[in-house]
Amino acid sequence: MAREITIALVQMAPALANPEENLRKMGDFVERICSEQPTDLIVFPELSYTGTELGLRATDLAERVPGHATNYLAKRANDYNVHVVFGLVIKEKVESILYNGVACLGPEGDILASYRKVHLLGEERQVYRGGFRFFNVDAEWGRFGLMIGSDLIFPEAARSLNLEGAELVVLSANWEANHQEQWRAHIISRAAENACFVAAANRVGEEPTMHFAGDSMLVGPSGEVYTVLEDPIEGYAVATIDLERVREVREERQIIQFREPTAYRSIVKKY
């Protein structure tokens, strides 16, 4: 029995440190996408609410969840009966603790999850605190996991989500153009090695020292590409997938069942 869902990947260029403009743009994307076809899930890039190179401004632009950004987009999600995942700077009760996060909003206008990026690289480590656990979201049509940007590089992230039942991994990213070959290789690898779908939305545009590649793509459980936005321009790609493919490929290839965890002890050692 098919379990078909329609996913939209939004490839946008957030305005740096202009959250209101970005929020309006995201709301417009939701409206445009859902007016064209019934859609189950819309994925926006990492830090789509604020832009990336924030420096000290990250503190001023950080929001709690729930907060202004999630309230605004939750109404849009409810209006169009769609799940929405978008990136923002999340702050906790202690104002000075910031996370690079995503919020997942449900079709009832509720907040289903907020995830804080676990794998911080480079200068991110000076601004954000790392998260310490991965999240799956339960939708009526199946279970999907959340990842951000460089989480993609670490196979353990997608594998952890899959071992907890994810059939789809949703990735919000700010992936730079000078690493574009790795981007495709990692996405296809994560999908094929876990026999799952990967829906990856990457931003475009430039910031003072960064240039972003786009190349947003949705890949299936055999590593097949369902849709891709190859040009580094703003827009969105839509694909309809059948989540039953995950069960079929896993039964055929047995790659989850035939793991040998006792041989993997070194993976969980901290060097």
Buried (B, 14 or more C-beta within 10 A) or exposed (E): EEBEBBBBBBBBBBBBBBBEEBBEBBBEBBEEBBEEEEBBBBBBBBBBBBBBBBEEBBBEBBBBBBBBBBBBBBBBBBBBBBBBBBBBBBBBEEEEEBBBBBBBBBBEBEBBBBBBBBBBEEEBEEBBBEBEEBBBBEBEBBBBBBBBBBBBBBBBBBBBBBEEEBBBBBBBBBBBBEEBEEBBEBBBBBBBBBBBBBBBBBBBBEBEEBEBBBBBBBBBBBBEBBBBBEEBEBBBBBBBBBBBBBEEBBEEBEBBEEEEEEEEEEEEEEE
